[in-house]
Amino acid sequence: MTTTAIRAFFDGYARAFTALDAAAICAHYQFPVQILSEDTGYVFRDRAEMLADMTGFVAFYDKVDFAAARIERFSYQPLSKAFG
């Protein structure tokens, strides 16, 4: 995966998040998917399962007057030659 493709993924995700569009957020993934952060992880078997979770996720941000998602700094560390 190229740096350009990775950046495009996150730019599109930020646009979907800013729009609080759960369906558009889910459209960024192929299923099943595992999403990891430094302290937790999520597994979604299919789009419907993720959409149910993302609907609550965007509702939370709507209630707290969320304004916009943006990437202020972009960098990544390749996992391996095979996985970019």
Backbone as CSV, one residue per row, in Angstrom:
resi,resn,N_x,N_y,N_z,CA_x,CA_y,CA_z,C_x,C_y,C_z
1,MET,0.857,-1.170,0.000,0.000,0.000,0.000,0.901,1.231,0.000
2,THR,0.587,2.188,-0.838,1.417,3.381,-0.959,1.057,4.423,0.091
3,THR,1.967,5.330,0.320,1.707,6.452,1.228,0.481,7.233,0.758
4,THR,0.363,7.428,-0.555,-0.777,8.161,-1.119,-2.093,7.439,-0.817
5,ALA,-2.109,6.118,-0.961,-3.320,5.343,-0.686,-3.682,5.383,0.797
6,ILE,-2.694,5.305,1.648,-2.948,5.371,3.093,-3.500,6.750,3.462
7,ARG,-2.891,7.787,2.929,-3.365,9.152,3.205,-4.784,9.344,2.686
8,ALA,-5.082,8.812,1.505,-6.430,8.931,0.938,-7.461,8.250,1.840
9,PHE,-7.097,7.087,2.393,-8.001,6.404,3.309,-8.343,7.310,4.493
10,PHE,-7.322,7.870,5.134,-7.561,8.694,6.321,-8.223,10.028,5.995
11,ASP,-7.918,10.608,4.843,-8.609,11.838,4.431,-10.104,11.567,4.221
12,GLY,-10.418,10.450,3.556,-11.818,10.081,3.351,-12.519,9.767,4.661
13,TYR,-11.813,9.092,5.556,-12.378,8.799,6.871,-12.670,10.098,7.619
14,ALA,-11.757,11.046,7.566,-11.956,12.333,8.253,-13.180,13.061,7.676
15,ARG,-13.364,13.009,6.359,-14.553,13.643,5.757,-15.832,12.957,6.240
16,ALA,-15.826,11.627,6.273,-17.007,10.891,6.737,-17.285,11.171,8.210
17,PHE,-16.240,11.229,9.008,-16.369,11.511,10.437,-16.901,12.926,10.645
18,THR,-16.361,13.898,9.919,-16.828,15.278,10.029,-18.309,15.374,9.688
19,ALA,-18.740,14.602,8.701,-20.154,14.591,8.307,-21.012,13.770,9.275
20,LEU,-20.361,13.092,10.232,-21.039,12.193,11.165,-21.896,11.184,10.400
21,ASP,-21.301,10.639,9.345,-21.975,9.714,8.443,-21.486,8.293,8.712
22,ALA,-22.235,7.584,9.536,-21.828,6.230,9.938,-21.673,5.307,8.734
23,ALA,-22.559,5.399,7.770,-22.466,4.540,6.580,-21.201,4.840,5.786
24,ALA,-20.846,6.109,5.663,-19.629,6.476,4.932,-18.376,6.020,5.678
25,ILE,-18.405,6.065,6.996,-17.276,5.546,7.776,-17.119,4.053,7.491
26,CYS,-18.206,3.311,7.537,-18.163,1.866,7.304,-17.698,1.536,5.888
27,ALA,-17.972,2.408,4.944,-17.598,2.168,3.544,-16.080,2.125,3.351
28,HIS,-15.322,2.559,4.329,-13.863,2.547,4.238,-13.260,1.169,4.525
29,TYR,-14.069,0.220,4.934,-13.549,-1.067,5.385,-14.064,-2.226,4.549
30,GLN,-13.276,-3.296,4.519,-13.680,-4.593,3.980,-13.911,-5.501,5.178
31,PHE,-14.846,-6.399,5.072,-15.223,-7.230,6.216,-14.904,-8.686,5.966
32,PRO,-14.583,-9.399,7.040,-14.463,-8.954,8.426,-13.260,-8.036,8.603
33,VAL,-13.317,-7.205,9.662,-12.238,-6.252,9.925,-11.919,-6.232,11.420
34,GLN,-10.645,-6.027,11.697,-10.184,-5.831,13.068,-9.536,-4.458,13.120
35,ILE,-9.945,-3.629,14.080,-9.404,-2.280,14.243,-8.768,-2.218,15.621
36,LEU,-7.503,-1.828,15.657,-6.764,-1.792,16.916,-6.306,-0.385,17.238
37,SER,-6.316,-0.054,18.511,-5.699,1.173,19.001,-4.651,0.747,20.024
38,GLU,-4.050,1.690,20.669,-3.022,1.340,21.655,-3.580,0.585,22.855
39,ASP,-4.863,0.799,23.164,-5.387,0.172,24.375,-6.636,-0.687,24.190
40,THR,-7.141,-0.815,22.970,-8.332,-1.640,22.766,-8.396,-2.121,21.329
41,GLY,-9.337,-2.995,21.061,-9.513,-3.504,19.715,-10.971,-3.825,19.449
42,TYR,-11.333,-3.828,18.189,-12.702,-4.109,17.765,-12.654,-5.080,16.606
43,VAL,-13.612,-5.991,16.555,-13.760,-6.907,15.438,-15.200,-6.795,14.950
44,PHE,-15.351,-6.596,13.652,-16.675,-6.524,13.038,-16.737,-7.581,11.947
45,ARG,-17.708,-8.472,12.058,-17.836,-9.561,11.080,-18.401,-9.088,9.755
46,ASP,-19.261,-8.059,9.823,-19.872,-7.569,8.588,-20.238,-6.091,8.735
47,ARG,-20.662,-5.503,7.628,-20.975,-4.079,7.602,-22.099,-3.725,8.580
48,ALA,-23.122,-4.566,8.656,-24.260,-4.291,9.545,-23.818,-4.205,11.002
49,GLU,-22.913,-5.082,11.400,-22.407,-5.069,12.773,-21.631,-3.770,13.050
50,MET,-20.808,-3.362,12.096,-20.043,-2.130,12.276,-20.962,-0.906,12.241
51,LEU,-21.939,-0.924,11.353,-22.860,0.209,11.241,-23.624,0.416,12.547
52,ALA,-24.033,-0.671,13.193,-24.730,-0.550,14.482,-23.841,0.134,15.513
53,ASP,-22.561,-0.216,15.533,-21.618,0.403,16.468,-21.340,1.851,16.084
54,MET,-21.124,2.110,14.809,-20.791,3.466,14.351,-21.957,4.434,14.522
55,THR,-23.165,3.934,14.479,-24.329,4.801,14.680,-24.288,5.411,16.081
56,GLY,-23.954,4.610,17.072,-23.792,5.128,18.431,-22.587,6.043,18.556
57,PHE,-21.524,5.697,17.849,-20.288,6.483,17.848,-20.556,7.903,17.335
58,VAL,-21.218,8.023,16.184,-21.463,9.359,15.635,-22.525,10.105,16.449
59,ALA,-23.467,9.390,17.052,-24.469,10.048,17.907,-23.796,10.716,19.098
60,PHE,-22.793,10.047,19.682,-22.046,10.637,20.789,-21.411,11.953,20.358
61,TYR,-20.724,11.955,19.226,-20.047,13.169,18.769,-21.030,14.270,18.389
62,ASP,-22.203,13.899,17.895,-23.228,14.892,17.582,-23.704,15.590,18.861
63,LYS,-23.837,14.843,19.945,-24.314,15.403,21.218,-23.307,16.363,21.850
64,VAL,-22.027,16.170,21.575,-21.011,17.031,22.207,-20.564,18.164,21.277
65,ASP,-21.383,18.454,20.263,-21.111,19.560,19.330,-19.757,19.431,18.641
66,PHE,-19.427,18.239,18.239,-18.213,17.984,17.474,-18.235,18.827,16.201
67,ALA,-17.097,19.441,15.860,-17.047,20.327,14.691,-16.424,19.667,13.467
68,ALA,-15.239,19.095,13.603,-14.567,18.542,12.427,-13.430,17.616,12.825
69,ALA,-13.186,16.651,11.954,-12.011,15.775,12.094,-11.003,16.222,11.050
70,ARG,-9.757,16.281,11.444,-8.718,16.645,10.472,-7.412,15.970,10.873
71,ILE,-6.586,15.745,9.885,-5.285,15.146,10.121,-4.269,16.274,10.125
72,GLU,-3.721,16.545,11.270,-2.745,17.629,11.369,-1.336,17.159,11.062
73,ARG,-1.062,15.900,11.333,0.256,15.337,11.057,0.055,13.907,10.579
74,PHE,0.717,13.554,9.501,0.548,12.228,8.931,1.895,11.536,8.811
75,SER,1.986,10.365,9.400,3.156,9.517,9.219,2.721,8.098,9.529
76,TYR,3.458,7.151,9.018,3.157,5.763,9.339,4.440,4.955,9.315
77,GLN,4.401,3.828,9.971,5.529,2.924,10.031,5.137,1.638,9.341
78,PRO,5.791,1.266,8.245,5.443,0.014,7.563,5.606,-1.182,8.497
79,LEU,4.696,-2.128,8.389,4.771,-3.340,9.193,5.815,-4.297,8.653
80,SER,5.882,-4.379,7.339,6.839,-5.258,6.681,6.841,-4.928,5.190
81,LYS,7.736,-5.529,4.434,7.751,-5.310,2.994,6.453,-5.810,2.366
82,ALA,5.886,-6.874,2.897,4.661,-7.442,2.355,3.435,-6.577,2.650
83,PHE,3.416,-5.933,3.801,2.244,-5.181,4.220,2.421,-3.676,4.147
84,GLY,3.532,-3.203,3.625,3.760,-1.767,3.437,3.773,-1.008,4.632
